[in-house]
């Protein structure tokens, strides 16, 4: 059994060229023996026709997603078709390349298939886990919104308390000012009383002097 890789040495499609190089590089790195068949070389018309007729995957690229004929690289084991680049790349990713290339024993196929199914299940499990984490994050964000409402209420209450305290301070200041005015008035009263006392004493002295003069005049008249 001979693994054959059909390529095009004269392709103008850059993506086709990169794919061909990648396939050959991977096969070389895994020490898998193969024959390269360049369908553009002279005398390879029959090989080109075989590739185009037996390839069930068209090997479409981004620039040519629906080619008229299957694009290389295409892989065969003798004349048995294996697949195109996309199938080759997938098999390499999930470690089933030898099965894909029909190089593994028949009893290994079942094991490889089980591995593929297991990896798919793991992928589904990871997806479910990611969805669960997203749901958990969403639930955790809801209490945060509630905390924001509570915080606003606390701020409003604190503001009201500050306003009440300011009102009390103003009333206390007003009371202190009134007390100061009363004290000032009380201080003025003694001064007024003190000023009036000498005047009253002087008036009393004058009255006494008048009485004394009247007494002397009466005595002289007698």
Order of alpha helices (4+ residues) and beta strands (2+ residues): beta-alpha-beta-alpha-beta-beta-alpha-alpha-alpha
